[in-house]
């Protein structure tokens, strides 16, 4: 079992379900409310952990009520956060999430303590990078921190999986240090400078590969995902489910990728597993509460054996 190190954000999610999103100046009545743990880094760490991976998570929290509740939650989940940073006078991160009747969401993130996860702190925990087999990153912590982690991972010959969410441009030096780039269509367009609607998915993926990435996984929402590297190209259609909330579906997918790759599985098995995990996720409300455990995904796959990788 390969060791997975996730470095990223933690948030407290405040989730309201609504009939439709409000327009500017409009007040609407919500249908329900849920407070839960979130943050892309935390979502992916919890997903990889619940899905059977050997995971350590490094994040930054404030010494406030949300931070203390989050630490207790991680402990109760059995997730190792012993190398995380706790800071004074800065609140822990929060996310305000609206989910409409179609399961679509809009999100306002206040980073708080996530911005304090600095390159200087990364150097202090370099031993954790050295001890890991795969490093998993996202873009809800400072860009320079992500870049520093990639540099240290590259120096120590460690595999890096980067989920470029929220979308941002990547400089040439950083992108060449990424083994697995996980992006949705918007993120792929932002990095490549090309529009999928104009040139097509494969042209955009090929441009990302030409920039220096070893493997690109393009997530396509309800249309599944596409993987391409120098050895293979694979497409996995999405499973048909009744979607309630798409929050954390992408993070569950990333965590599942890390867990399956950590078990030494090939790309076909890994993509099917990750696609199934995210399908289960969207049938439930909230971020981390919606993440399935490994046994649920295996049972789901057993019920959908006809689902083929193309």
NUDO-663806 format. One line per 10 residues: number of its first residue (from 0); for each residue x, z, y of N, C-alpha, C. Coordinates in steps of 0.001 Angstrom, whole numbers, plus 500000, padded with zeros to 6 digits. Layout:
BEGIN
NUM = X,Z,Y,X,Z,Y,X,Z,Y | ... $
END
This chain:
BEGIN
0 = 500842,500000,498800,500000,500000,500000,500875,500000,501246 | 500754,498971,502077,501530,498898,503299,501015,499866,504347 | 501933,500404,505156,501562,501347,506211,501158,500584,507473 | 500007,500960,508020,499459,500304,509209,499570,501254,510394 | 500158,500785,511485,500212,501550,512726,499376,500835,513775 | 498313,501490,514221,497478,500942,515296,497839,501660,516584 | 498130,500905,517629,498429,501475,518945,497414,500892,519924 | 496606,501767,520547,495582,501224,521435,494687,502267,522063 | 493554,501808,522532,492658,502594,523380,491691,503469,522588 | 491237,504525,523265,490127,505366,522793,489128,505509,523936 $
10 = 487857,505364,523628,486799,505546,524625,485656,506368,524049 | 484907,507003,524923,483604,507528,524544,482576,506491,524969 | 481795,505994,524009,480803,504950,524281,479447,505557,524606 | 478839,505075,525680,477482,505449,526079,476634,504200,525918 | 475814,504159,524864,475124,502938,524459,473623,503057,524707 | 473075,502108,525471,471629,502043,525693,471103,500714,525166 | 470018,500763,524406,469365,499524,523994,468283,499174,525018 | 468184,497885,525325,467258,497413,526361,466566,496138,525874 | 465410,495840,526469,464717,494592,526124,465531,493400,526599 | 466023,493480,527824,466867,492430,528400,467771,493040,529436 $
20 = 468875,492377,529741,469832,492920,530702,469264,492883,532121 | 469519,493926,532926,469005,493947,534295,469728,492949,535193 | 469033,492493,536221,469662,491663,537245,470144,492575,538367 | 470890,492041,539313,471432,492836,540417,470311,493544,541169 | 470451,494859,541332,469479,495651,542074,468260,496075,541275 | 468179,495648,540016,467010,495964,539194,467225,497247,538398 | 466202,498067,538310,466194,499251,537443,465262,498975,536271 | 465753,499199,535064,464928,498974,533882,464881,500254,533039 | 463964,500306,532104,463827,501451,531210,464471,501108,529869 | 465383,501961,529427,466024,501746,528139,465111,502130,526992 $
30 = 465403,501556,525814,464595,501832,524624,465164,502995,523812 | 466487,503138,523805,467126,504232,523074,468523,504461,523641 | 469129,505600,523281,470462,505949,523780,471285,506552,522643 | 472580,506208,522626,473496,506727,521620,474846,506983,522269 | 475419,508150,522019,476794,508424,522444,477665,508474,521199 | 478749,507704,521216,479604,507614,520030,481038,507330,520450 | 481963,507429,519493,483368,507135,519752,483588,505622,519718 | 484442,505150,520617,484745,503726,520671,486135,503476,521223 | 486308,502316,521830,487631,501855,522253,488161,500902,521198 | 488686,499758,521616,489093,498745,520643,490185,499256,519711 $
40 = 491151,499996,520248,492200,500538,519394,491636,501493,518362 | 490808,502430,518827,490207,503412,517929,489292,502745,516919 | 488494,501768,517364,487597,501070,516436,488388,500422,515298 | 489472,499758,515655,490260,499065,514637,490994,500040,513728 | 491466,501146,514292,492139,502159,513478,491154,502802,512503 | 489979,503188,513006,488963,503809,512147,488492,502813,511088 | 488318,501544,511484,487888,500528,510519,488913,500365,509402 | 490185,500210,509765,491224,500054,508742,491285,501273,507836 | 491096,502462,508409,491114,503714,507646,489910,503797,506700 | 488695,503550,507227,487491,503642,506401,487472,502569,505316 $
50 = 488146,501463,505588,488161,500357,504637,489348,500431,503672 | 489969,501618,503613,490955,501876,502574,492405,501697,502945 | 492709,501450,504229,494095,501278,504640,494818,502595,504842 | 496147,502533,504797,497009,503682,505084,497369,503602,506560 | 496654,504362,507397,496656,504136,508845,497162,505334,509635 | 497962,505039,510666,498290,506012,511702,497892,505388,513032 | 497331,506209,513923,496825,505716,515200,497497,506453,516346 | 498029,505680,517297,498610,506240,518516,497758,505812,519698 | 497259,506792,520441,496408,506534,521591,496731,507542,522677 | 495986,507489,523790,496166,508459,524866,494796,508964,525305 $
60 = 494668,510288,525354,493421,510942,525737,493665,511943,526851 | 492640,512173,527651,492703,513236,528640,492427,514580,527981 | 492813,515645,528691,492546,516988,528175,491173,517462,528665 | 490183,516571,528540,488830,516892,528984,487919,517029,527764 | 486623,517249,528021,485685,517459,526913,485617,516237,526003 | 485588,515041,526611,485542,513833,525789,486793,513694,524928 | 487941,514023,525521,489194,513951,524774,489224,514932,523615 | 488773,516151,523858,488760,517165,522808,487784,516790,521691 | 486616,516283,522079,485641,515847,521077,486196,514697,520236 | 486915,513798,520902,487489,512646,520196,488549,513084,519195 $
70 = 489416,513991,519607,490441,514499,518692,489826,515166,517472 | 488778,515948,517704,488095,516606,516583,487488,515562,515648 | 486919,514525,516234,486309,513465,515432,487356,512792,514540 | 488522,512471,515123,489578,511835,514331,490021,512749,513183 | 490147,514024,513486,490540,514986,512455,489504,515032,511339 | 488230,515056,511718,487164,515087,510722,487147,513814,509878 | 487521,512700,510475,487568,511422,509755,488800,511316,508849 | 489772,512215,509059,491006,512147,508283,491995,511122,508802 | 491822,510720,510068,492704,509733,510687,493888,510441,511343 | 495100,510018,511035,496321,510622,511558,496565,510163,512996 $
80 = 496455,511087,513953,496725,510779,515365,497788,511731,515911 | 498644,512210,515028,499615,513250,515385,500650,512805,516410 | 500836,511505,516595,501812,511026,517577,501162,510551,518868 | 499896,510880,519066,499190,510446,520273,499578,511286,521484 | 499296,510741,522668,499633,511378,523941,498389,512014,524556 | 498506,513271,524983,497424,513967,525681,497899,514251,527102 | 497110,513853,528094,497539,513968,529487,496578,514854,530282 | 497107,515462,531340,496314,516297,532245,495857,515480,533456 | 494776,515915,534084,494302,515389,535374,493841,513935,535320 | 493696,513368,534128,493165,512010,533982,492083,512053,532910 $
90 = 490881,511583,533221,489808,511643,532214,490050,510665,531071 | 489506,510980,529925,489556,510052,528804,488723,508812,529122 | 489030,507718,528447,488335,506460,528696,486870,506501,528299 | 486059,505713,528992,484637,505602,528670,484211,504132,528678 | 483128,503859,527977,482531,502523,528003,481017,502664,528084 | 480409,501984,529037,478955,501936,529172,478495,500607,528576 | 477644,500682,527547,477284,499497,526773,475767,499310,526774 | 475316,498120,527151,473912,497743,527040,473765,496745,525899 | 472780,496977,525044,472524,496089,523907,471099,495577,524000 | 470931,494237,524008,469580,493693,524145,468919,493462,522788 $
100 = 467704,492917,522804,466927,492749,521576,467537,491754,520603 | 468426,490889,521093,469084,489908,520232,470364,490450,519609 | 470708,491703,519966,471943,492280,519456,473156,491945,520296 | 472969,491204,521391,474078,490901,522296,474350,492119,523183 | 475591,492221,523690,475902,493376,524528,476644,492979,525788 | 476609,493861,526778,477485,493767,527943,478081,495158,528148 | 479347,495190,528555,480108,496441,528510,480883,496635,529808 | 480864,497870,530322,481711,498270,531456,482670,499347,530949 | 483964,499049,530998,484982,499985,530519,485685,500644,531707 | 485817,501961,531656,486650,502706,532605,487836,503245,531812 $
110 = 489025,502665,531967,490147,502962,531068,490618,504411,531075 | 490643,505054,532246,491103,506439,532308,492466,506631,531672 | 492564,507557,530711,493837,507909,530091,494478,506752,529337 | 493704,505735,528960,494294,504594,528249,495403,503928,529064 | 495277,503978,530393,496306,503379,531246,497611,504174,531241 | 497557,505401,530729,498742,506257,530711,499599,506049,529460 | 499131,505215,528553,499920,504904,527355,500979,503882,527765 | 502132,504369,528164,503140,503576,528858,504253,503083,527941 | 505037,502091,528387,506217,501670,527630,507181,502828,527365 | 507331,503723,528351,508236,504863,528177,507811,505720,526991 $
120 = 506481,505906,526825,506016,506706,525695,506233,505963,524381 | 506077,504634,524408,506300,503845,523195,507720,504036,522678 | 508697,504069,523591,510086,504288,523161,510254,505651,522492 | 509463,506625,522946,509557,507967,522351,509036,507995,520916 | 508148,507065,520593,507561,507049,519239,508027,505807,518458 | 509191,505286,518812,509708,504095,518126,509830,504329,516618 | 510104,505556,516221,510248,505851,514788,508976,505526,514019 | 507824,505626,514687,506568,505294,514020,506462,503792,513768 | 506998,503008,514685,507033,501552,514505,507961,501198,513350 | 509094,501857,513300,510072,501613,512234,509479,501959,510867 $
130 = 508649,502997,510817,508086,503463,509540,506915,502622,509062 | 506357,501786,509921,505168,501010,509573,505536,499660,508962 | 504570,499072,508251,504732,497713,507725,504023,496699,508612 | 502933,497112,509240,502202,496244,510161,501795,497028,511392 | 501964,496412,512563,501538,496997,513835,500311,496229,514306 | 499253,496960,514675,498006,496341,515133,497784,496721,516595 | 497555,495710,517436,497432,495914,518881,496233,495172,519457 | 495772,495641,520633,494723,494991,521411,495143,495066,522882 | 494249,494672,523795,494622,494569,525203,493886,495561,526108 | 493451,496702,525576,492828,497726,526419,493829,498800,526851 $
140 = 495103,498595,526568,496178,499423,527104,497046,498513,527976 | 497948,499052,528794,498705,498190,529714,499449,497045,529011 | 499460,495891,529660,500123,494698,529115,501589,494980,528788 | 502274,495668,529683,503700,495946,529459,503909,496852,528250 | 502927,497696,527962,503012,498540,526767,502894,497692,525510 | 501932,496779,525507,501782,495858,524376,503070,495060,524178 | 503635,494586,525268,504861,493791,525190,506024,494619,524632 | 506124,495853,525057,507187,496738,524565,507041,496985,523068 | 505819,497231,522614,505582,497444,521187,505999,496208,520397 | 505625,495026,520887,505986,493782,520198,507496,493598,520142 $
150 = 508185,493939,521214,509646,493816,521242,510297,494743,520221 | 509825,495987,520148,510387,496941,519198,510043,496548,517758 | 508837,496055,517553,508444,495608,516216,509295,494417,515783 | 509509,493484,516687,510323,492304,516392,511758,492708,516069 | 512296,493622,516851,513672,494108,516624,513808,494755,515256 | 512754,495437,514821,512785,496156,513547,512148,495368,512394 | 511899,494059,512621,511394,493151,511583,510048,493611,511018 | 509150,494001,511909,507815,494461,511527,506769,493408,511881 | 505775,493292,511035,504696,492339,511233,503760,492838,512332 | 503376,491961,513248,502490,492335,514358,501203,491521,514297 $
160 = 500065,492209,514360,498773,491556,514519,498228,491935,515894 | 497990,490942,516725,497484,491177,518082,496110,490551,518240 | 495151,491379,518629,493814,490928,518977,493741,490892,520502 | 493693,489705,521074,493791,489564,522535,492417,489788,523175 | 491979,491044,523114,490689,491432,523670,490855,492726,524458 | 490425,492729,525731,489812,491635,526478,490766,490447,526666 | 490194,489281,526924,490971,488055,527050,491954,488124,528209 | 493161,487622,527965,494162,487511,529032,495204,486477,528615 | 495949,485985,529583,497040,485063,529279,498213,485847,528696 | 498986,485202,527825,500168,485815,527224,501401,485038,527637 $
170 = 502474,485754,527977,503687,485043,528344,504409,484545,527090 | 505267,483564,527278,505937,482868,526170,506754,483813,525295 | 507443,484753,525915,508287,485673,525147,507456,486558,524235 | 506304,487011,524716,505447,487876,523903,504835,487120,522736 | 504295,485963,522994,503548,485249,521965,504435,484866,520778 | 505711,484676,521014,506633,484317,519929,506946,485491,519009 | 506543,486688,519411,506800,487881,518591,505567,488306,517789 | 504530,487471,517811,503274,487789,517127,503197,487052,515800 | 502928,487773,514743,502750,487157,513430,501328,486656,513244 | 500339,487493,513580,498930,487141,513390,498208,487337,514725 $
180 = 497687,486257,515261,496933,486298,516510,495451,486177,516166 | 494665,487193,516515,493218,487178,516261,492513,487027,517597 | 491747,485933,517740,491095,485632,519017,489709,485055,518777 | 488798,485317,519720,487532,484595,519697,487692,483325,520530 | 486616,482574,520692,486742,481282,521375,487172,481433,522835 | 486612,482414,523539,486983,482639,524946,488449,483022,525055 | 488900,483911,524192,490292,484369,524215,491255,483231,523879 | 490876,482397,522917,491707,481250,522537,491846,480273,523704 | 490743,480061,524419,490781,479151,525564,491636,479715,526694 | 491543,481021,526922,492326,481670,527981,493820,481527,527723 $
190 = 494236,481740,526495,495662,481679,526155,496172,480239,526127 | 495390,479340,525528,495850,477957,525337,495695,477091,526575 | 494755,477461,527450,494477,476628,528612,493618,475421,528296 | 493087,475353,527072,492235,474247,526640,490807,474732,526393 | 489848,473827,526508,488451,474152,526268,488031,473621,524900 | 487512,474506,524067,487089,474111,522725,486015,473041,522784 | 485101,473141,523751,484042,472151,523885,484553,470758,524219 | 485779,470682,524746,486363,469391,525135,487263,468835,524040 | 488165,469681,523500,489179,469176,522556,488912,469586,521107 | 488033,470564,520883,487738,471006,519529,488532,472239,519116 $
200 = 488015,472947,518120,488618,474214,517676,490037,474024,517138 | 490222,473026,516290,491528,472870,515637,492631,472506,516623 | 492299,471724,517642,493305,471378,518657,493754,472628,519405 | 492802,473498,519734,493136,474754,520426,493995,475636,519518 | 493616,475754,518258,494397,476551,517312,495801,475975,517154 | 495909,474650,517066,497221,474015,516936,498103,474299,518150 | 497494,474343,519323,498286,474641,520525,498809,476074,520474 | 497993,477006,519996,498433,478398,519869,499589,478502,518873 | 499492,477760,517770,500582,477761,516789,501851,477169,517397 | 501694,476111,518184,502854,475478,518822,503521,476395,519831 $
210 = 502763,477370,520356,503335,478323,521313,504221,479363,520622 | 504149,479437,519277,505068,480318,518562,504450,481329,517620 | 503111,481401,517569,502442,482334,516661,502562,481817,515228 | 502716,482721,514257,502809,482296,512856,501450,481937,512271 | 500437,482775,512523,499089,482560,511981,498061,482833,513061 | 497070,481958,513181,495966,482156,514116,494677,482356,513319 | 493943,483416,513642,492602,483628,513102,491634,483522,514275 | 490811,482492,514252,489834,482252,515312,488466,482730,514825 | 487925,483763,515475,486603,484267,515091,485534,483483,515840 | 484449,483153,515120,483427,482258,515650,482036,482889,515671 $
220 = 481989,484236,515682,480707,484931,515731,479839,484586,514534 | 478617,484148,514785,477678,483849,513707,478085,482625,512892 | 479144,481930,513335,479633,480761,512591,480844,481073,511711 | 481250,482352,511645,482332,482724,510737,483697,482780,511404 | 484724,482298,510695,486080,482331,511241,486915,481195,510655 | 487976,480873,511377,488900,479806,510986,490314,480355,511027 | 491068,480141,509952,492480,480545,509915,493355,479319,509750 | 494476,479321,510450,495437,478234,510266,496846,478749,510475 | 497759,478319,509598,499201,478514,509783,499906,477308,509190 | 501211,477385,509011,501961,476218,508535,501674,475892,507071 $
230 = 501036,476810,506337,500824,476631,504899,499373,476339,504530 | 498430,476765,505342,497025,476645,504944,496098,476587,506137 | 494925,476039,505895,493822,476129,506849,492591,476521,506046 | 491878,477546,506484,490731,478055,505744,489599,478379,506712 | 488381,478063,506277,487193,478387,507062,486266,479249,506217 | 485805,480361,506777,484860,481234,506085,483579,481305,506913 | 482469,480835,506372,481198,480954,507112,480752,482406,507178 | 479978,482724,508183,479456,484088,508314,478354,484336,507280 | 478186,485591,506898,477065,485979,506038,475801,486070,506895 | 474687,485704,506328,473417,485760,507060,472836,487172,506959 $
240 = 472780,487862,508098,472233,489218,508149,471352,489350,509392 | 470562,490406,509459,469734,490700,510632,470564,491523,511608 | 471022,490904,512694,471914,491582,513637,471140,492498,514574 | 471619,493745,514697,471050,494713,515630,471966,494940,516828 | 473283,494946,516586,474237,495291,517639,475599,494715,517265 | 476128,493831,518097,477412,493188,517798,478614,494024,518223 | 478377,495198,518848,479485,496050,519272,480380,496397,518080 | 481682,496212,518248,482716,496553,517254,482770,495618,516056 | 481993,494541,516060,482067,493599,514942,483456,492979,514845 | 483987,492573,516003,485339,492005,516016,486397,493020,515637 $
250 = 486211,494263,516075,487174,495323,515740,487114,495656,514250 | 485920,495667,513690,485781,495898,512255,486471,494784,511476 | 486317,493563,511945,486979,492408,511331,488501,492605,511338 | 489053,493005,512485,490502,493209,512592,490987,494341,511697 | 490255,495451,511688,490632,496565,510827,490600,496179,509362 | 489586,495378,508988,489478,494909,507610,490622,493980,507252 | 491016,493093,508166,492178,492233,507934,493409,493077,507627 | 493655,494079,508469,494841,494923,508296,494805,495654,506953 | 493634,496203,506590,493512,496957,505341,493762,496065,504129 | 493165,494884,504121,493329,493975,502978,494751,493429,502878 $
260 = 495331,493058,504007,496715,492586,503983,497649,493705,503539 | 497325,494936,503932,498123,496086,503507,498079,496302,502006 | 497005,495826,501365,496889,495920,499908,497564,494746,499213 | 498120,493832,500011,498827,492694,499438,497941,491547,499021 | 496686,491495,499506,495773,490430,499123,496066,489142,499891 | 495675,488012,499292,495931,486726,499937,494905,486487,501043 | 495099,485381,501771,494249,485133,502928,492795,484880,502535 | 492552,484212,501412,491168,483941,501016,490414,485242,500772 | 490988,486136,499995,490356,487434,499734,490195,488223,501034 | 491237,488206,501855,491248,488985,503090,490168,488519,504059 $
270 = 490038,487217,504227,489046,486684,505164,487622,486962,504693 | 487377,486840,503398,486040,487132,502876,485699,488611,503066 | 486661,489469,502797,486451,490907,502953,486155,491252,504410 | 486952,490707,505332,486780,491005,506755,485457,490459,507282 | 485067,489282,506825,483806,488689,507251,482628,489514,506753 | 482730,490019,505528,481670,490876,504981,481588,492194,505740 | 482734,492787,506053,482755,494060,506783,482095,493914,508148 | 482393,492829,508857,481800,492633,510182,480308,492314,510075 | 479905,491662,508987,478476,491379,508783,477689,492676,508620 | 478237,493608,507859,477581,494914,507699,477526,495640,509038 $
280 = 478620,495572,509794,478724,496264,511082,477596,495882,512033 | 477256,494584,512128,476269,494149,513124,474843,494545,512752 | 474640,495053,511550,473301,495501,511150,473045,496945,511554 | 474020,497572,512233,473920,498984,512611,474221,499147,514098 | 473755,500250,514668,473975,500522,516080,475288,501259,516303 | 475890,501007,517483,477083,501736,517890,478363,501079,517409 | 479490,501624,517869,480794,501065,517485,481248,501675,516164 | 481905,502825,516230,482440,503413,515001,481365,503852,513998 | 480178,504302,514435,479147,504628,513443,478719,503431,512587 | 478965,502215,513078,478511,501019,512357,479529,500499,511349 $
290 = 480742,501064,511350,481805,500554,510482,481558,500993,509037 | 481534,500056,508092,481308,500428,506695,482572,500986,506034 | 482404,501596,504866,483549,502013,504049,483835,500914,503035 | 485014,500996,502400,485443,499933,501492,484429,499670,500375 | 483879,500726,499785,482957,500556,498660,481722,499747,499069 | 481235,499958,500310,480077,499193,500784,480395,497705,500861 | 481604,497391,501322,481991,495986,501457,482135,495337,500082 | 482742,496060,499130,482887,495513,497770,481511,495241,497157 | 480580,496161,497333,479227,495973,496804,478538,494788,497476 | 478722,494663,498794,478148,493546,499548,478689,492226,499005 $
300 = 479987,492155,498766,480607,490929,498245,480114,490614,496839 | 479894,491623,496040,479364,491408,494689,477976,490786,494728 | 477218,491112,495765,475871,490555,495911,475885,489153,496519 | 477043,488749,497043,477144,487441,497703,478326,486654,497127 | 478395,486566,495826,479529,485906,495176,479570,484399,495419 | 478421,483837,495815,478384,482397,496075,479040,482027,497398 | 479369,483030,498210,479941,482777,499543,481359,482248,499376 | 481604,481006,499767,482884,480360,499489,483721,480144,500744 | 485034,480311,500562,485993,479928,501589,486212,478431,501470 | 486192,477723,502613,486347,476261,502586,487735,475833,503045 $
END
